[in-house]
Amino acid sequence: MAVYLSSEKKQEIFQKFGGDANNTGSIEGQVALFTFRIKSLSEHLNKFKKDHATRRSLLMMVGKRKSLLEYLKRKDIGKYRSLIQELGIRG
């Protein structure tokens, strides 16, 4: 795990979206964590445009988040819609 993500911040994200700080397996919590990490890496890439290793990591995270969101959309469309609204993703 990267240095920018403290365990307190991770617990806060899972508390808010996963229902419990220890519920790290919840789809909503994982999507929220990926969203936080994606925003952080995007800010890094705005400063360091030639950091291709980080760009690749960012693209892999976006793909993982997309697959988790597709799974959530298939299982529970209501949770999917409220999650993307709350996280501010998908325009």
Contacts in CASP RR format, 6 or more apart in sequence:
PFRMAT RR
TARGET T0000
AUTHOR 0000-0000-0000
METHOD contacts of the structure
MODEL  1
MAVYLSSEKKQEIFQKFGGDANNTGSIEGQVALFTFRIKSLSEHLNKFKK
DHATRRSLLMMVGKRKSLLEYLKRKDIGKYRSLIQELGIRG
2 37 0 8 1.000
2 40 0 8 1.000
4 40 0 8 1.000
5 36 0 8 1.000
5 37 0 8 1.000
5 40 0 8 1.000
9 36 0 8 1.000
10 33 0 8 1.000
11 21 0 8 1.000
12 21 0 8 1.000
13 29 0 8 1.000
13 32 0 8 1.000
13 33 0 8 1.000
13 36 0 8 1.000
14 20 0 8 1.000
14 21 0 8 1.000
14 22 0 8 1.000
14 23 0 8 1.000
14 24 0 8 1.000
14 26 0 8 1.000
14 29 0 8 1.000
14 32 0 8 1.000
14 33 0 8 1.000
15 21 0 8 1.000
16 32 0 8 1.000
17 26 0 8 1.000
17 28 0 8 1.000
17 29 0 8 1.000
17 31 0 8 1.000
17 32 0 8 1.000
17 83 0 8 1.000
17 86 0 8 1.000
18 26 0 8 1.000
18 28 0 8 1.000
18 29 0 8 1.000
18 32 0 8 1.000
19 26 0 8 1.000
23 29 0 8 1.000
24 30 0 8 1.000
27 68 0 8 1.000
27 71 0 8 1.000
27 72 0 8 1.000
27 75 0 8 1.000
28 72 0 8 1.000
28 79 0 8 1.000
28 83 0 8 1.000
30 68 0 8 1.000
31 65 0 8 1.000
31 68 0 8 1.000
31 69 0 8 1.000
31 72 0 8 1.000
31 83 0 8 1.000
31 87 0 8 1.000
32 83 0 8 1.000
32 87 0 8 1.000
34 61 0 8 1.000
34 64 0 8 1.000
34 65 0 8 1.000
34 68 0 8 1.000
35 65 0 8 1.000
35 87 0 8 1.000
35 89 0 8 1.000
37 61 0 8 1.000
38 58 0 8 1.000
38 61 0 8 1.000
38 62 0 8 1.000
38 65 0 8 1.000
41 54 0 8 1.000
41 57 0 8 1.000
41 58 0 8 1.000
41 61 0 8 1.000
42 58 0 8 1.000
44 51 0 8 1.000
44 54 0 8 1.000
45 51 0 8 1.000
45 54 0 8 1.000
45 55 0 8 1.000
45 58 0 8 1.000
48 54 0 8 1.000
69 80 0 8 1.000
69 83 0 8 1.000
69 84 0 8 1.000
72 79 0 8 1.000
72 80 0 8 1.000
72 83 0 8 1.000
73 80 0 8 1.000
84 90 0 8 1.000
END
